[in-house]
Amino acid sequence: MPMMEPSDFSGAVPVDGYGPGFFRVRGLLYRGPVLVTERGASDWGGLTDVRPLLDLAGRVDVLFLGMGADIAPPPRDLIAALEAAGIMPEAMNTASAARSYNVTLSEGRRVACALLPL
């Protein structure tokens, strides 16, 4: 699948911080799982809440999946659904996913992250 051209993400929203059970995005505190895109953040229902992730189809090329304090394989059906929608999932621990999202976002790439709390 060809990569899309970078978008203008000059107003993009990075992950400001995180800690045990919380994330801070754009100065707002989120408790529990969170979905962060270039447009902002929202509470997310976790690995079984697939619809908001699939709704990113056409908007993002890569979705960083933060699997908590340690890396763990995401459910195979989740990976298959994302790939079928044209979204490349990258699973890693949550801290790495948040950092990777911020760096990749700053490059103007079409990315999002779905983060499970530490």
N, C-alpha and C positions, 0 to 999 in steps of 0.2 A: 504494500500500500504506500503510495507516495506521501511524503510529508506535506502539510499545508504551509503556505507562506506565513511568516510571522505577522501577527496582528499588532495594531497600535494599543499597547497595554500601558500607556503612560499613566493612567489612573488606576492601575492594577492594585489589588489588595493582597498584601503578603500576610503570613502568620507572624504576629508580633511576639508571641511567647506561648509557653505551655508548661504544665507541671502536673502533679498527681491529680487526675480527674478533671482538668480544665484546659482551655485554650483561650488565648486573647487574640482577637482579630479586629483591627480598626478601633482599638480601644475598648471593645466590648468583650465581656467574659462569657464563654460558653462552657457549660458543664456537660460532660459526656461526649459522645461521638459528634464530630462536626464535619461538614462538607464546605470546602473553601474553593471559590473560583475567582477569576479576575474581577468579578462584580461584587463579591462579598462572601459572607459566611452564613450558614444556617445550621440549625440542629439537624442531625442525621440519625436515623434509626439503627445504624450498624450494618453488619454484613448481610443481613436478610432484607434490608431496605434498598432494593435494587433500583426502583423507579427513578429516584433523583439522580442516580448515576447514569442511567440510560438516557435521561433527559439531556445529558451533556453531549450526546452524539451530534456531530457537526460543529460543535463549539470548541472541543478540545481534542487533541491527538493523544495525549498521555494523561493517565490518572494515577497519581501516586497514592498507594494504599498504605496507610500507617497502621500496622497490625498490633500496636501496643508496645510495651517495653521491650519485647523480644520479637524477632521476625518469626512469623508463622505462615504457613501456606494458606491463602484464602480458599474458600470453597470453589471447587472446580466449576460448578454451574455458574457462579458469579463471573469467573474469568471468561468462560465461554460466551456468556451473554454480552459482556463488555466488548470482547473481540468481535463478535458478530455485529455489534453496533459501530465498529470502526474505532474503538477506543483501546489504546494499548495500556493495560494495567501493569504497574510496577510495584510489587509488594516489598516492603521493608519495615523496619521498626519505625515507630511514630516519629521519633526525633529525626531520623534520617529522611523520612518522607517530608516533614515540614521544611527542613533545610533544602532538600532537593527541589521542592516546589518553589521556594523563595528564589533560589538561584536561577532555575529554569524560567520562572516568570519574569525575572529581571532581564533575561535575554530576549524577551518579547515572544516567547513560545506559547502555544495554546495548551495550557495545562490546568489541572485542578488537583486537589488532594482531598481524600476522604480519610479522616484520622480517628482511630480508636484511642481513648485516653490511656495514659501511662498508668 
